[in-house]
Amino acid sequence: MASPGEPNRTAEDESQAAARRIERLSLHLTPIPFDDSQGVEMETCGAGKAKAKIEVDMGSLSLYMRGKHREVQERVFEYFNSRPELQTPVGISMADHRELCMKQLVGLVREAGIRPFRFVNEDPAKYFAIMEAVGSVDVSLAIKMGVQFSLWGGSVINLGTKKHRDRFFDGIDNVDYPGCFAMTELHHGSNVQGLQTTATFDPITDEFIINTPNDGAIKWWIGNAAVHGKFATVFAKLVLPTHDSRKTADMGVHAFIVPIRDLKSHKTLAGIEIHDCGHKVGLNGVDNGALRFRSVRIPRDNLLDRFGEVSRDGKYKSSLPSINKRFAATLGELVGGRVGLAYSSASVLKIASTIAIRYSLLRQQFGPPKQPEVSILDYQSQQHKLMPMLASTYAFHFSTMQLVEKYAQMKKTHDEELVGDVHALSAGLKAYVTSYTAKSLSTCREACGGHGYAVVNRFGTLRNDHDIFQTFEGDNTVLLQQVAAYLLKQYKEKFQGGTLAVTWNYLRESMNTYLSQPNPVTARWESADHLRDPKFQLDAFQYRTSRLLQSVAVRLRKHTKNLGSFGAWNRCLNHLLTLAESHIESVILAQFIEAVQRCPNANTQATLKLVCDLYALDRIWNDIGTYRNVDYVAPNKAKAIHKLTEYLCFQVRNIAQELVDAFDLPDHVTRAPIAMKSNAYSQYTQYIGF
């Protein structure tokens, strides 16, 4: 019907308008052809029926992606598949979800016989593999497991000594001792050194007195506290009496084991107030609570004293000479949480991309005149939403696996250089991967249209559960600043002739390249072989990082003169965040390239090379302005990068089914009716009652 004020449209007009609309839609189906002279051949995409150039060896690809701990993951999948009553239903209440989550954890440990706590230090890769499988069942369960074993349990075995391990290990391991990790306060989260809770030593009774001095010091968002926790590792300022005019001495933040509920009756202990934090945006299977301590007395032995101990007469002893060094050592032992979040976030992205891509292959809309409708993944716009995301999922898989391996090596060797490297790398990857995944979950929901909005198809739940990954274990903006600070430290080392950690070695060569003019010849090379050369791709990423590093160092030096160090840092903050993200992208690409090159199967290597090329060139194209501004890339080369990125997007689409199937996620793990490998629509209609 014509709109008010429009002339009446004839049937012929309507027909022509419809034809024009179909023509415009069909244009989405034809990717930009790439010049054969560039060394790339491409079949015409006829209504989405083009054949993939690569025949994927699914057995080899799946095996390469699985990792060495797939067997224990299969045990997790089999256990929950055999116990449908332990699978989380849609629309479960918060109270029921919390109880179910506890039953799931206890069942995993006591019935399935899977004991994650034993691998926290002994085999971190196996621990994180279990967490990945558990998270695919319910993200709340993965977080509750992390609170119990990695945070509460990890604090006991990593910050305590033999007496603490002997006393608490078995109870934590079999979940007889559910516990909490009470670090965050109402007024302090990221600034852990600013915590206000106190632990004052009483030499008369040989006890510490735990106290919450004001409302801002209430422990907040403490997992396991509201319902299930019986103990808490409480982070507080250790205060010792002195015999001088000061009367007391603040020895810095330490960790203490504080019982919060009676082991038998489960009643809250004297002097402790526990309040429920209530409904959250997501993760409502985790019982977050708030804790206040009113002169709660604990034995002196409850101080986790690996890095600092107090004698019976109140004397303090530590092998580390300062508060800052003890604080750094304490937090360094807790870096596993960030490693786990980066790894788990990549796993969430695997699930979301699998659902979105399987649906996009199944769903058909429109098509050329008088021909069948085509898959929506044949539309260029849908490919551009999902194919770079799929490439990123693969990139994150390999980079987080490498992070886990480095972390495991660090736990074995305690090498100081490796500790610093893992600290910065885990901070950067946690921040970058979780931020990317959070955005991608919304993209996946939108890519699946109205069906993506149904709770049963999981995007809403995954998005809500994952959202907090950007905040806990370190706010992402704060973590990126830590990466930037570490980069600046390495930059200083470079010009002082020091030794750079392995992850940062490229800065030495790349900074020399940056300080010279871009090569006018290579800036104009446009061949596909050149653009798909890993050396070109990695050089481009690392050049950008080095350029950002050198320029921000100059800016900081300039502004410090007038604003001081804090003011200069704040003035350059966005520049610093961009620097950190650029460095992490360089690390991710380097590890993806290494994973491709070490793949033993030629077919799988070619498959992964295609995906890696898309990851690299899509990132370069997204920041093409930076490269053009400094003439690193000439105009015609920029056009060639764009064309090749379009081509790679199309080629990855042709093997998208195989690429998501290689994640090897069973239907009962993805669970979304729209993502089932067969009869998806019939399962969807059955779900709503037809």
C-alpha positions in Angstrom: 0.0 0.0 0.0 1.3 3.5 -0.9 2.3 5.8 2.0 0.3 9.0 2.5 1.4 11.6 -0.1 2.7 9.0 -2.5 1.0 8.3 -5.9 -0.8 5.0 -6.2 1.7 2.3 -7.4 0.6 -0.1 -10.1 1.2 -3.9 -10.0 3.9 -3.3 -12.6 5.7 -0.8 -10.3 5.5 -3.3 -7.4 6.9 -6.0 -9.6 9.8 -3.8 -10.7 10.5 -2.8 -7.1 10.6 -6.5 -6.0 12.9 -7.3 -8.9 15.3 -4.5 -7.9 15.2 -5.7 -4.2 16.1 -9.3 -5.3 18.8 -8.0 -7.5 20.3 -5.9 -4.7 20.2 -8.9 -2.3 21.8 -11.2 -4.9 24.8 -8.9 -5.0 25.6 -9.9 -1.5 26.2 -13.4 -2.8 29.0 -12.6 -5.2 32.3 -11.8 -3.4 34.7 -9.3 -5.0 36.6 -11.3 -7.6 40.3 -11.5 -7.1 42.7 -11.0 -10.0 44.1 -14.3 -11.2 47.3 -12.5 -12.0 47.8 -12.2 -8.2 48.2 -15.9 -7.9 44.7 -16.6 -6.5 42.0 -18.5 -8.3 38.4 -18.3 -7.3 35.2 -20.0 -8.4 32.1 -18.0 -9.1 29.7 -18.1 -6.2 26.6 -19.2 -8.0 23.7 -18.9 -5.5 25.9 -20.2 -2.7 26.9 -23.5 -4.5 30.6 -22.9 -5.0 32.8 -25.8 -4.0 35.4 -25.3 -1.3 39.0 -25.1 -2.6 40.2 -27.1 0.4 39.0 -30.6 1.2 39.3 -30.7 5.0 40.7 -33.8 6.7 38.3 -33.7 9.6 40.0 -36.5 11.6 43.3 -34.7 11.5 41.9 -31.3 12.2 39.8 -32.5 15.1 42.7 -34.4 16.6 45.0 -31.3 16.3 42.4 -29.1 18.0 41.6 -31.5 20.8 44.7 -31.2 22.9 46.1 -33.9 25.1 43.3 -33.9 27.7 40.3 -34.7 25.6 39.8 -38.0 27.5 38.9 -36.3 30.8 36.7 -33.9 28.9 34.8 -36.8 27.4 34.3 -38.2 31.0 32.7 -34.9 32.0 30.4 -34.9 28.9 29.4 -38.6 29.5 28.7 -38.0 33.2 26.3 -35.1 32.6 24.8 -36.7 29.5 23.9 -39.7 31.7 22.4 -37.5 34.4 19.8 -35.4 32.7 18.5 -34.2 36.1 21.8 -32.4 36.6 21.5 -30.4 33.4 20.5 -26.8 33.9 16.9 -26.2 32.6 15.8 -23.0 31.0 14.0 -20.6 33.4 15.4 -22.1 36.6 15.0 -19.9 39.7 18.0 -18.5 41.4 17.6 -20.6 44.5 17.1 -23.8 42.6 20.0 -22.9 40.3 22.4 -22.5 43.3 21.4 -25.8 44.7 21.7 -27.5 41.3 25.1 -26.0 40.8 26.3 -27.4 44.1 24.9 -30.9 43.3 26.6 -30.7 39.9 30.0 -30.0 41.6 29.6 -32.6 44.2 28.4 -35.2 41.6 31.4 -34.4 39.4 33.8 -35.0 42.3 32.2 -37.9 44.2 30.2 -39.8 41.6 32.2 -39.2 38.4 35.4 -39.4 40.3 36.9 -36.3 38.6 39.1 -34.4 41.1 40.1 -31.1 39.6 41.8 -29.8 42.7 44.6 -32.3 42.3 45.6 -30.8 39.0 45.6 -27.1 40.1 49.4 -27.2 40.6 50.4 -30.6 39.4 48.9 -30.4 35.8 47.3 -27.0 35.2 46.5 -27.9 31.5 44.4 -30.8 32.7 42.7 -28.6 35.3 41.7 -26.0 32.7 40.6 -28.8 30.3 38.2 -30.0 33.0 37.0 -26.4 33.5 36.4 -26.0 29.8 34.2 -29.1 29.7 32.4 -28.1 32.9 31.7 -24.6 31.5 30.1 -26.1 28.4 27.6 -27.7 30.8 26.9 -24.5 32.7 29.1 -21.5 33.0 27.9 -21.0 36.6 29.3 -24.5 37.4 32.7 -23.6 35.9 32.8 -20.5 38.1 31.8 -22.3 41.2 34.4 -24.9 40.5 37.0 -22.2 40.0 36.0 -20.5 43.3 36.3 -23.8 45.2 39.5 -25.2 43.7 41.4 -22.4 42.0 40.6 -19.5 44.3 39.8 -20.9 47.8 41.9 -24.1 47.3 44.6 -22.4 45.3 45.1 -19.7 48.0 45.6 -22.4 50.6 48.2 -24.4 48.7 50.0 -21.5 47.0 50.0 -18.9 49.8 50.1 -21.4 52.7 52.7 -23.9 53.9 52.7 -27.6 54.6 50.6 -27.3 57.8 47.8 -25.7 55.8 47.9 -28.2 53.0 47.9 -31.1 55.5 44.9 -29.7 57.3 42.8 -28.5 54.4 43.7 -30.4 51.2 41.4 -33.4 51.5 38.4 -31.3 52.6 38.8 -28.9 49.7 39.4 -31.8 47.3 36.2 -33.7 48.2 34.1 -30.5 48.7 33.6 -31.2 52.4 35.1 -27.8 53.0 33.3 -25.4 50.5 35.1 -22.1 50.7 35.4 -18.5 49.5 38.0 -16.1 48.3 37.3 -12.9 50.2 39.4 -10.2 48.5 37.1 -7.6 46.9 35.6 -5.0 49.2 32.7 -2.6 48.6 35.2 0.3 48.1 38.2 -1.5 46.7 38.4 -4.1 43.9 41.3 -3.5 41.5 43.3 -1.6 44.1 44.1 -4.6 46.4 46.7 -2.7 48.3 44.0 -0.3 49.4 42.0 -3.0 51.2 40.7 -1.8 54.6 39.9 -5.0 56.4 42.4 -5.6 59.3 43.9 -8.6 61.0 45.5 -7.4 64.2 47.7 -9.8 66.2 46.9 -10.3 69.9 50.1 -11.6 71.5 48.3 -12.4 74.8 45.9 -15.0 73.2 48.2 -15.8 70.2 45.3 -14.9 67.8 44.5 -12.6 64.9 41.5 -10.3 65.3 39.7 -9.9 61.9 37.7 -6.7 61.7 35.7 -4.7 59.2 36.4 -1.1 60.2 33.7 0.5 58.1 31.0 -0.2 55.5 33.4 0.4 52.6 35.5 -2.6 53.9 32.7 -5.1 53.7 33.8 -8.0 51.5 31.6 -7.9 48.5 30.7 -10.2 45.6 32.3 -13.2 47.4 31.4 -16.4 45.5 30.2 -19.3 47.7 29.5 -16.9 50.6 25.8 -16.5 50.5 24.8 -20.2 50.9 27.5 -22.9 50.7 30.8 -21.6 52.0 32.2 -22.8 55.4 35.6 -21.1 55.1 37.0 -18.0 53.5 40.5 -16.9 52.6 40.3 -13.3 53.8 42.7 -10.7 52.5 43.4 -8.1 55.2 46.1 -5.7 56.4 48.3 -7.5 58.9 48.7 -5.2 61.9 51.3 -5.9 64.6 51.7 -4.2 68.0 54.9 -2.3 68.5 56.6 -0.9 71.6 57.2 2.6 70.2 55.1 5.7 69.7 53.4 4.3 66.7 51.9 1.5 68.8 51.1 -0.6 65.7 52.8 -1.4 62.4 51.0 -2.1 59.1 52.8 -5.0 57.4 50.7 -4.9 54.2 48.0 -7.2 52.8 48.1 -10.9 53.8 45.8 -13.8 53.5 44.0 -15.6 56.4 41.8 -18.7 56.7 38.6 -17.6 58.5 35.8 -20.2 59.3 32.5 -18.5 58.6 30.0 -21.3 59.2 29.8 -24.3 61.6 31.0 -27.5 59.9 28.1 -29.5 61.3 25.1 -27.2 61.8 26.1 -24.8 58.9 25.1 -21.9 61.2 26.9 -18.6 60.7 29.7 -18.2 63.4 29.8 -15.5 66.0 31.0 -12.1 64.9 30.4 -12.8 61.2 27.5 -11.3 59.2 26.7 -12.8 55.8 24.3 -11.1 53.4 23.1 -12.3 50.0 24.1 -10.1 47.0 21.0 -11.3 45.2 20.1 -11.6 41.5 22.9 -10.8 39.1 22.9 -10.2 35.3 24.2 -13.7 34.9 25.9 -16.6 36.8 22.9 -17.0 39.2 24.0 -20.5 40.0 26.9 -18.9 42.0 25.9 -17.7 45.5 27.7 -14.4 45.8 27.5 -12.8 49.2 28.9 -10.0 51.4 30.9 -10.6 54.6 31.4 -8.3 57.6 33.7 -9.3 60.5 33.2 -7.9 64.0 36.4 -8.8 66.0 36.5 -12.4 64.8 39.3 -14.3 66.4 41.3 -16.9 64.6 44.5 -18.9 65.6 47.9 -17.5 64.6 48.4 -20.6 62.4 45.5 -19.5 60.2 47.8 -16.9 58.6 48.8 -18.2 55.2 52.5 -17.6 55.8 54.5 -18.7 52.8 55.7 -15.1 52.2 55.6 -13.8 55.7 55.1 -15.3 59.2 54.5 -14.0 62.7 56.2 -15.6 65.7 54.5 -16.4 69.1 56.0 -13.1 70.5 54.6 -11.0 67.6 57.8 -10.7 65.5 57.4 -10.6 61.7 59.7 -12.6 59.5 59.9 -12.7 55.7 62.4 -13.6 53.0 61.1 -10.7 51.0 62.4 -7.3 52.2 59.4 -5.0 51.5 55.6 -4.8 51.5 55.6 -4.3 47.7 57.7 -7.4 47.0 55.5 -9.5 49.3 52.4 -8.1 47.7 53.7 -8.9 44.2 54.7 -12.4 45.2 51.2 -13.0 46.7 49.3 -11.8 43.6 51.8 -13.6 41.4 50.6 -16.9 42.9 47.0 -16.0 42.0 47.6 -15.4 38.3 46.0 -18.7 37.4 42.6 -17.2 37.7 43.4 -14.9 34.7 44.8 -17.8 32.7 41.6 -19.7 33.4 39.3 -16.9 32.3 41.2 -16.3 29.0 41.0 -20.0 28.3 37.3 -20.3 29.3 36.3 -17.2 27.3 37.7 -18.8 24.2 35.7 -21.8 25.0 32.5 -19.7 25.2 33.3 -18.2 21.9 33.6 -21.7 20.4 30.1 -22.6 21.6 28.5 -19.3 20.3 30.2 -19.4 16.9 29.2 -23.0 16.5 25.6 -22.2 17.1 25.6 -19.1 14.9 27.4 -20.7 12.0 25.4 -24.0 12.0 22.2 -21.9 12.0 23.4 -19.6 9.2 24.2 -22.7 7.1 20.7 -24.1 7.7 18.6 -20.9 7.4 17.6 -19.9 3.9 16.3 -16.6 2.8 15.7 -15.0 -0.7 17.7 -16.0 -3.8 18.1 -15.2 -7.5 14.9 -15.0 -9.5 13.1 -18.3 -10.1 15.8 -20.2 -8.1 15.7 -21.8 -4.7 16.4 -19.7 -1.6 20.0 -19.6 -0.4 21.7 -20.1 2.9 22.1 -16.8 4.8 25.8 -17.6 5.2 26.1 -17.1 1.4 25.4 -13.4 1.9 28.6 -11.4 2.1 27.3 -9.4 5.1 26.7 -12.6 7.1 30.2 -13.9 6.2 31.7 -10.6 7.3 30.0 -11.0 10.7 30.9 -14.6 11.3 34.0 -15.6 9.4 36.6 -13.2 11.0 35.0 -14.3 14.3 35.6 -17.9 13.5 39.2 -17.1 12.5 39.6 -15.3 15.9 38.2 -18.3 17.7 40.9 -20.5 16.2 43.5 -17.8 17.0 42.3 -17.6 20.6 42.3 -21.4 21.0 46.0 -21.6 20.1 47.1 -18.5 22.1 45.3 -19.5 25.3 46.6 -23.1 25.0 50.1 -21.7 24.7 49.4 -19.4 27.8 48.3 -22.5 29.8 51.5 -24.3 28.8 53.6 -21.3 29.9 51.7 -21.1 33.1 52.4 -24.8 33.8 56.1 -24.3 33.1 56.1 -21.3 35.4 54.6 -23.4 38.2 57.3 -26.0 37.8 60.3 -23.8 37.4 59.4 -20.6 39.4 61.7 -18.8 36.9 61.5 -15.0 37.7 61.6 -13.9 34.0 58.9 -16.4 33.1 56.8 -15.2 36.1 56.8 -11.7 34.8 56.1 -12.8 31.3 53.1 -14.9 32.3 51.8 -12.2 34.5 51.7 -9.6 31.7 50.6 -12.1 29.0 47.8 -13.5 31.1 46.6 -9.9 31.9 46.6 -9.0 28.2 45.0 -12.2 26.9 42.4 -12.2 29.6 41.5 -8.6 28.8 41.6 -8.9 25.0 39.9 -12.3 24.6 37.0 -11.6 27.1 36.3 -8.2 25.5 36.2 -9.7 22.0 34.0 -12.6 23.1 31.6 -10.2 24.9 31.1 -8.3 21.6 30.9 -11.4 19.6 28.1 -12.9 21.7 25.9 -10.0 20.7 27.0 -10.3 17.1 26.0 -14.0 17.1 22.6 -13.3 18.6 21.9 -10.7 15.9 23.2 -12.9 13.1 20.5 -15.5 14.1 17.7 -13.0 13.9 14.6 -13.6 16.0 15.5 -17.2 16.7 18.7 -16.0 18.4 16.5 -14.2 20.9 15.0 -17.5 22.3 16.6 -18.4 25.6 16.8 -22.0 24.6 19.2 -21.1 21.8 21.7 -19.9 24.5 23.0 -16.6 23.3 21.3 -14.6 26.0 22.4 -16.9 28.8 26.0 -17.1 27.4 26.2 -13.4 27.0 24.9 -12.7 30.5 27.1 -15.3 32.2 30.2 -14.3 30.3 29.8 -10.5 30.7 31.4 -10.4 34.1 34.5 -12.1 32.7 35.5 -8.5 31.7 35.6 -7.5 35.3 36.5 -10.2 37.8 40.1 -11.3 38.2 41.1 -7.8 37.1 39.1 -5.1 35.3 40.1 -5.3 31.6 41.1 -1.6 31.4 43.3 -2.0 34.5 44.9 -5.2 33.1 45.7 -3.5 29.7 47.5 -0.8 31.6 49.6 -3.4 33.3 50.5 -4.7 29.8 51.4 -1.2 28.7 53.5 -0.6 31.8 55.4 -3.9 31.1 56.0 -2.9 27.5 57.4 0.5 28.6 59.7 -1.4 31.0 60.9 -3.6 28.1 61.4 -0.5 26.0 63.6 1.0 28.6 65.6 -2.3 28.8 66.1 -2.3 25.0 67.8 1.1 25.1 69.8 0.2 28.2 71.1 -3.0 26.4 69.3 -5.3 28.8 67.9 -8.8 28.0 64.3 -8.9 26.8 61.9 -11.7 27.8 61.1 -14.1 25.0 57.6 -12.7 24.3 59.0 -9.2 23.9 62.1 -10.1 21.8 60.5 -8.7 18.6 60.7 -5.2 20.0 64.5 -5.0 19.5 64.3 -5.6 15.8 61.0 -4.0 15.2 61.9 -0.8 17.0 64.9 -0.5 14.7 62.6 -0.9 11.8 60.2 1.7 13.1 63.0 4.3 13.7 63.9 4.0 10.0 61.6 5.1 7.2 59.1 2.5 5.7 60.5 0.7 2.7 58.9 2.3 -0.4 59.3 -0.9 -2.4 57.7 -3.4 0.0 55.0 -0.8 0.8 53.8 -1.3 -2.8 54.0 -5.1 -3.1 50.5 -6.4 -3.8 50.8 -10.1 -4.8 48.7 -12.6 -2.9 51.9 -14.6 -2.1 53.4 -11.5 -0.4 50.2 -10.7 1.5 49.8 -14.3 2.7 53.4 -14.5 3.8 53.4 -14.8 7.6 56.5 -12.6 7.7 54.7 -9.7 6.1 51.7 -10.2 8.4 53.7 -10.4 11.6 56.0 -7.6 10.6 52.9 -5.4 10.0 51.5 -6.2 13.5 54.8 -5.7 15.3 55.6 -2.5 13.4 52.3 -1.0 14.6 53.1 -2.0 18.2 56.6 -0.6 18.0 55.3 2.6 16.5 52.7 3.0 19.3 55.3 2.2 21.9 57.9 4.7 20.7 55.3 7.5 20.3 53.7 7.0 23.7 57.1 6.9 25.4 57.8 10.3 23.8 54.4 11.7 24.9 54.8 10.4 28.5 58.3 12.0 28.8 56.9 15.3 27.5 53.8 15.4 29.8 55.6 14.2 32.9 57.5 17.5 33.1 54.2 19.5 33.6 51.7 17.0 34.9 53.9 14.5 37.0 53.9 10.8 36.3 50.3 10.1 37.3 48.9 13.0 35.3 51.0 12.1 32.2 49.8 8.5 32.4 46.2 9.7 32.6 46.7 12.1 29.7 48.1 9.2 27.5 45.7 6.5 28.8 43.8 5.8 25.5 47.1 5.7 23.7 48.4 3.2 26.2 45.4 0.9 26.0 45.7 0.9 22.2 49.4 0.0 22.6 48.5 -3.0 24.9 45.8 -4.3 22.5 48.2 -4.0 19.6 50.9 -6.0 21.4 48.4 -8.7 22.4 47.2 -9.0 18.8 50.9 -9.5 17.8 51.3 -12.2 20.3 48.1 -14.0 19.2 49.1 -13.9 15.6 52.7 -15.1 16.3 51.3 -18.1 18.2 48.7 -18.9 15.5 51.5 -18.9 12.9 53.6 -21.2 15.1 50.6 -23.5 15.5 50.1 -23.7 11.7 53.8 -24.3 11.0 54.1 -27.1 13.6 51.0 -29.0 12.4 52.2 -32.4 11.1 49.4 -33.0 8.6 49.8 -31.1 5.3 46.0 -30.9 4.6 45.3 -29.6 8.1 48.2 -27.1 7.9 46.7 -25.7 4.6 43.3 -25.4 6.3 44.7 -23.6 9.3 46.9 -21.4 7.1 43.7 -20.2 5.3 42.1 -19.3 8.6 45.2 -17.7 10.0 45.5 -15.5 6.8 42.0 -14.3 7.3 42.7 -13.5 11.0 45.8 -11.5 10.1 44.5 -9.6 7.0 41.2 -8.8 8.6 43.0 -7.1 11.5 45.3 -5.2 9.2 42.4 -4.0 7.1 40.4 -2.9 10.2 43.4 -0.7 11.1 44.4 0.2 7.5 44.3 4.0 8.4 47.2 3.5 10.7 49.3 1.9 8.0 48.3 4.4 5.4 49.1 7.4 7.6 52.8 6.4 7.8 53.0 5.0 4.3 53.6 1.5 5.5 51.0 0.4 3.0 50.6 2.2 -0.4 47.0 2.9 -1.7 47.0 0.0 -4.2 48.3 -2.4 -1.6 45.5 -1.4 0.7 43.0 -2.2 -2.0 44.7 -5.6 -2.6 44.5 -6.4 1.2 40.8 -5.6 1.1 40.2 -7.8 -2.0 42.2 -10.7 -0.6 40.4 -10.4 2.8 37.0 -10.6 0.9 38.3 -13.7 -0.9 39.5 -15.4 2.2 36.2 -14.7 4.0 34.4 -16.5 1.1 36.9 -19.4 1.2 36.6 -19.9 5.0 32.8 -19.8 4.6 33.1 -22.8 2.2 34.7 -24.9 5.0 32.8 -23.2 7.9 30.9 -26.4 8.8 34.0 -28.4 9.0 35.8 -25.7 11.1 33.1 -25.6 13.8 32.7 -29.4 13.8 36.4 -29.6 14.5 35.7 -28.1 17.9 34.0 -31.4 18.6 31.2 -30.1 20.7 28.4 -32.7 21.2 24.8 -31.7 20.6 24.1 -32.1 24.3 26.8 -29.5 24.9 25.8 -26.8 22.4 22.1 -27.7 23.2 20.6 -25.0 21.1 17.9 -26.5 18.8 18.9 -24.2 16.0 22.5 -25.6 16.1 21.6 -29.3 15.9 23.4 -31.1 13.1 20.2 -32.6 11.7 16.5 -31.9 12.1 17.1 -28.6 13.8 13.8 -27.1 12.9 11.8 -30.2 14.0 13.6 -30.2 17.3 12.9 -26.5 17.7 9.2 -26.9 17.0 9.0 -29.9 19.4 10.6 -27.8 22.1 7.8 -25.2 22.0 5.1 -27.9 22.0 4.1 -28.7 18.4 
